[in-house]
């Protein structure tokens, strides 16, 4: 019951961040939408795997700032597509965190997952070395 209330509160919070409207009617609309959306019911995420996924996101944050600074230098970029290993389709939360860590950086975006669910197809940009 507490998890369901936290889930609804998170959804209302996200609604408030998206709409930027703190009026009562908007909060009621957000609560209605949060209650109408189906609640996700699955087994819990293994703590060790969750910690690894959150760690990857935390490592990607400074990398994203570095790549944003490189974008300001306006150096030529080279495109390529890579296969990045994933943890498989075991849990939606872990998949979300993996894709978020890949897409957080300006030089990469996750295109799709291979049919076996083991790798992500990632489009990346690499700055060329200055001559």
Helices and strands as residue ranges (DSSP letters): H 2-19, H 24-36, H 47-72, E 77-85, H 92-104, E 108-113, E 119-127
